[in-house]
Amino acid sequence: MTLTQAQLDALWDFSNPEATEVRLRTAELAAADAEERAELQTQVARSLGLHERFAEGDAVLDAIASDDPAVRARVALERGRLRNSAGDAAAAVPLFVAAAEAAASAGLLFLQVDALHMLAIADADGSAEWTRQALSLLEQTDDPRTLRWNVSLHNNAGWTHFDAGRFAEAVAAFERSRDAAVRWGTAQQVQWADEAIAEARAARDDGR
């Protein structure tokens, strides 16, 4: 993979996709390497999806021509995210599967777990199994940034339990998410986990 996740983290602000798009396009213009430019273009498409410019995001991905494994995985992943954000989860699922397979074949663990995490969101019926697969993969690494996926995976599992009325299971999942946030995540993720735990405990104790 040409780009490290640390490089992308420095460019991304998920609360402001418009400003992120500007930074990504600036970085793309400055990139000397074709694969790096292509990876940045996939992130431009992602930022466009976050402010609901789905057709523009697809057009950016359509223009990418690269056989680089990281680029291929990212194109499928971001095309899937565009579909999912547009409300078409059924169309997103096979794209996330393709992204996971492409990442796995190239040994790109971070992207493989990202794709599985998106499958757990888009494929409600298979959510538990996709989450299990992702968590199992994380046992193979000691990279702190990759291990941060534990936060999102347990958080998403918690909300799945919560929405199904399984409040005790939701509390347990949110507590695991908080533990992961303390170890590998951000202060914001710890705060969100605390809020989720409080809501799930209240629902559990109310006997809802």
Secondary structure as UniProt FT lines:
FT   HELIX           5..11
FT   TURN            14..15
FT   HELIX           17..30
FT   HELIX           34..50
FT   TURN            51..52
FT   HELIX           54..62
FT   HELIX           69..85
FT   TURN            86..87
FT   HELIX           89..105
FT   TURN            106..107
FT   HELIX           109..122
FT   TURN            124..126
FT   HELIX           127..138
FT   TURN            139..140
FT   HELIX           144..147
FT   HELIX           149..163
FT   TURN            164..165
FT   HELIX           167..184
FT   HELIX           187..205
FT   TURN            206..207
//
